[in-house]
Amino acid sequence: MRAADSPVQVRAVGEELGLQVAVRGKLEPLRAKMTKLADRGWLHKRPDGRFTARP
């Protein structure tokens, strides 16, 4: 997240982590984890569904 220069989608994070991004079911657990981190204040979830790191 911090290495990205702009907001990223869950698919891009999954690619960076080496997950199978072609299978939607593989990304849903990652999306849930990222949403949980956003709820806790570690990340910021934008209205368009992309995520950014908090400063």
Secondary structure, DSSP 8 states (H G I E B T S, - for coil): -TT-SS-B-HHHHHHHHT--TTSHHHHHHHHHHHHHHHHTTSEEE-TTS-EEE--
